């Protein structure tokens, strides 16, 4: 049962990205993790307040999930955050990061955030 004061977040990330997500989120939210687009779609039916997806979610299906949410009459207005981790594991060129940000904004993401920059 969800705590009435906690926002319910759908976190769509790869399993190996869960520790970083947990580090950033702490215990302030009710968090539901999923690792596939189909699982995310199913979990949305349980009522979410926010959708957060990593760029590597389900082999790069972040934009598929974003399009699904934005096209839904039920979920279309949910805040949707796209996350990237540029801290240590990956080396992205500025052009790639710019392209990801542009695509996220064009498809209606609420924000594009570098999660790695939030962890000290």
Secondary structure as UniProt FT lines:
FT   TURN            4..5
FT   STRAND          8..12
FT   HELIX           15..17
FT   HELIX           18..25
FT   TURN            26..27
FT   STRAND          30..34
FT   HELIX           37..44
FT   TURN            45..46
FT   STRAND          50..54
FT   TURN            55..56
FT   HELIX           57..59
FT   TURN            60..61
FT   HELIX           62..71
FT   TURN            73..77
FT   STRAND          79..84
FT   HELIX           94..106
FT   TURN            107..108
FT   STRAND          111..114
FT   HELIX           115..118
//
